């Protein structure tokens, strides 16, 4: 379960949080004390018209819902759409998002430890 982030909090996370970039998606993460996981999605007019921006948001939201089951802890996550986001499928974006969130420590890595 996730909750939406307010615009002011999104700006704070972009200034102070860790960032992870990819040509299709930029992800900012920061721990919170709210006890919940919150998601913010940003799409600028550089992405395209309203139809393309809304598609980008839908794709990011769909990818996040599949990844959100693995998230451990309380995090604020801001996803910024890039120009490639509108052309990519949610399954491809899910792989990119999972890789970024693993690097951030939001999702525990699945590496097996050698005894």
Secondary structure, DSSP 4 states (H G I P E B T S, - for coil): --EEPPHHHHHHHHHHSEEEEETTEEEEEEE-SSSS-EEEEE--TTS-SHHHHHHHHHHHHHHHHHHGGGB-S-EEEEEEE-TTGGGS-HHHHHHHHHHHHHHHTSB---PPPP-
